[in-house]
Amino acid sequence: MLNKIIKPLFFIALVLTVALVSRHFSSPSNENELSSTPLYTANLPDVSGKTQNLGQYKGKIIIVNFWATWCPPCKEEMPELIALQQSFKDKNVIVLGIAIDEPLLVAEYLKTAPVNYPIVASETEGSLLGEQLGNDKGVLPYTVIINADGKVVNTHFGRINKTILEAAIKPLISP
């Protein structure tokens, strides 16, 4: 009798799974629907506590990297973000780190691991901004690439590397 119940439940679960997976892969990408407006209107504190208007980066190619001091993959990718910032600093490209953490903790961490790109930090507002820019999973690290026209052109969940980032931003750079 149990077998008679389990078999139909298994097939229902299988059909639902296939339907959800096919819907996910057949639906248009959320990247095309994301707006960069929340980034440009955000005001977040930097590690010294000074409020930064992120609209100052409008007109640049922005690699927005959401991270936290307690996130090992976030810290692993930082040297590659530093190298990317160094390589493309004269090409209208900026790496912007948004720490989902307390500014004081971030400032302490950056004393041991300095970066060459701007970092702002806010646990609550940073998380909300990440959601508005497509991080519906709450995953860190999370990276968003915005072209100079302000269009979100790429998002990436999890650890990213310089090779992936270069491939994504090179077509965006004017010759």
C-alpha positions in Angstrom: 0.0 0.0 0.0 2.8 2.4 0.9 4.3 1.6 -2.5 1.1 2.7 -4.2 1.4 6.1 -2.5 5.2 6.7 -2.9 5.3 5.9 -6.6 2.7 8.7 -7.6 4.3 11.1 -5.2 7.7 10.5 -6.7 6.4 11.1 -10.2 4.6 14.3 -9.1 7.8 15.5 -7.5 9.8 14.6 -10.6 7.3 16.5 -12.9 7.4 19.6 -10.6 11.2 19.5 -10.6 11.4 19.3 -14.4 8.9 22.1 -14.8 10.7 24.4 -12.4 14.1 23.7 -14.0 12.7 24.2 -17.5 11.0 27.4 -16.4 14.2 28.7 -14.9 16.2 28.1 -18.0 13.6 29.2 -20.5 12.6 32.4 -18.8 14.4 35.6 -19.8 17.4 36.5 -17.7 16.8 38.8 -14.7 20.0 40.6 -15.7 18.2 42.4 -18.5 15.5 43.5 -16.0 17.8 44.8 -13.3 18.1 48.5 -12.8 21.2 50.2 -11.6 19.2 53.1 -10.2 19.3 51.7 -6.6 23.1 51.8 -6.8 23.3 55.4 -8.1 20.9 56.6 -5.4 22.6 54.8 -2.5 24.5 56.6 0.2 26.7 54.3 2.2 29.4 54.9 4.7 33.0 54.2 3.8 35.4 52.5 6.3 36.2 55.9 7.9 32.4 56.4 8.5 32.1 59.2 5.8 28.9 58.8 3.7 29.6 58.2 0.1 27.0 58.9 -2.7 27.5 56.0 -5.1 26.1 58.1 -7.9 29.6 59.5 -8.2 30.4 56.3 -10.2 27.8 57.1 -12.9 29.3 57.0 -16.4 31.9 54.4 -15.4 32.0 50.6 -16.0 31.4 49.4 -12.4 32.3 46.0 -11.0 30.2 46.0 -7.8 31.5 43.3 -5.5 29.4 42.4 -2.4 31.5 40.7 0.3 32.0 40.4 4.0 35.0 40.0 6.4 33.6 36.6 7.6 33.4 35.2 4.0 36.5 33.1 3.0 35.7 33.1 -0.8 35.2 36.9 -0.6 38.6 37.4 0.8 40.2 34.9 -1.7 39.0 36.9 -4.7 40.2 40.3 -3.4 43.7 40.0 -4.8 42.2 39.4 -8.3 39.9 42.4 -7.8 43.0 44.5 -6.8 44.8 43.3 -10.0 41.8 44.1 -12.1 41.5 47.6 -10.7 45.2 48.2 -11.4 44.9 46.9 -15.0 41.8 48.9 -15.9 42.1 52.0 -13.8 42.8 54.2 -16.9 39.9 52.6 -18.9 36.9 54.1 -17.1 36.5 51.0 -15.0 36.1 51.0 -11.2 35.8 48.1 -8.8 33.5 49.0 -5.9 33.4 46.8 -2.8 30.2 46.8 -0.8 30.8 45.0 2.5 27.8 43.4 4.1 29.3 44.1 7.5 29.9 46.7 10.1 32.2 49.6 8.9 34.5 49.3 11.9 35.0 45.5 11.3 35.8 46.2 7.7 38.2 49.0 8.5 40.1 46.6 10.9 40.2 43.9 8.3 41.5 46.3 5.6 44.4 47.2 7.8 45.7 43.6 7.2 44.5 43.3 3.6 44.5 46.8 2.0 42.8 47.3 -1.4 43.2 49.8 -4.2 39.5 50.3 -4.8 36.7 52.1 -2.9 35.0 50.1 -0.1 31.7 51.1 1.5 30.1 49.0 4.3 26.6 48.6 5.7 25.1 45.4 6.8 21.4 46.3 6.3 21.5 48.8 3.5 24.2 46.8 1.7 22.1 43.7 1.8 19.1 45.5 0.5 21.1 47.0 -2.3 22.4 43.5 -3.2 18.8 42.3 -3.4 17.8 45.2 -5.6 20.8 44.4 -7.9 19.7 40.7 -8.3 21.1 38.9 -5.3 17.8 37.1 -4.5 19.7 34.2 -2.9 21.6 36.2 -0.3 24.9 34.7 -1.5 28.3 36.2 -0.9 30.4 37.0 -2.7 28.1 38.5 -5.3 29.3 40.6 -8.3 27.4 42.9 -10.6 28.8 44.5 -13.7 27.3 47.7 -14.9 28.3 49.3 -18.2 29.0 53.0 -18.6 25.4 53.7 -19.7 24.2 52.3 -16.4 22.9 49.0 -17.7 23.4 45.8 -15.6 25.1 43.5 -18.1 26.2 40.7 -15.9 25.8 39.2 -12.4 27.8 36.4 -10.7 27.0 34.4 -7.6 30.0 33.1 -5.7 33.7 33.5 -6.1 34.8 35.2 -9.3 38.2 35.6 -10.9 40.0 38.1 -13.0 39.7 36.0 -16.2 35.9 36.0 -15.9 35.8 39.7 -15.1 38.1 40.6 -18.0 36.0 38.7 -20.5 32.9 40.5 -19.3 34.3 44.0 -19.3 36.6 44.1 -22.3 33.7 44.4 -24.7 32.4 47.3 -22.7 35.5 49.4 -23.0 35.6 52.0 -25.7 38.7 51.6 -28.1 
